Amino acid sequence: MPTKTDAISLLKADHEKVRGLLSQLEKSTDRAASRRETLLAQLETEILIHTTIEEEIFYPAYREAVSKKEDRKLYQEAIEEHHVVDLVLPEVKEADPASEIFSAKAKVLKELIEHHAEEEEKEMFKRARKAFETEELKELGERMMARKEELMEQMQAEGGGAKARKSRSSGRGKRSSEAMANGHDRAAPPRQGGRSESRHQTAH
């Protein structure tokens, strides 16, 4: 069952888990090829689930809640950073895990993800804390946890995350183009309550 954790705490916990896997991957040697493959598979699963719940639930809600241009810029940047990870991860998978090329590509992946996570935690999440009511964050967290469980079941049934990742990437490309063309994300659900409305009225 979904827990009562709020959305930001859930995402931060995901970040820590991914950081741990990236650290293990970086410390692995070319003589531990099978372990590298195992770690990379775990990483792919965690990254897929995490980025999906962000893009489907958290990001649209965040963009709907904020009013400043700089806040909305963070939303678009986060989407594009996910796209870059989607490009690099397959290259790591295709590299020989016993090669120096694998080590180099894995390092690049680690740097990309750690930069993205740090930026979210220092910028977007702090702004989200101010934009959302406590109960709103809890409700988002419950929806995100439920979606995580659904995705894990789906991936187990499909035997991996590649198929789901391809579908998600395609959907994100469409949403990204719409956001750039229209100045908003059509998939963002309307927020309940008056906090967002009053904030828009007072914003200059």
Secondary structure as UniProt FT lines:
FT   HELIX           7..27
FT   TURN            30..31
FT   HELIX           33..53
FT   HELIX           54..58
FT   HELIX           59..65
FT   HELIX           69..94
FT   TURN            97..98
FT   HELIX           100..119
FT   HELIX           120..124
FT   HELIX           125..131
FT   HELIX           134..158
FT   HELIX           162..182
FT   TURN            186..187
FT   HELIX           195..202
//
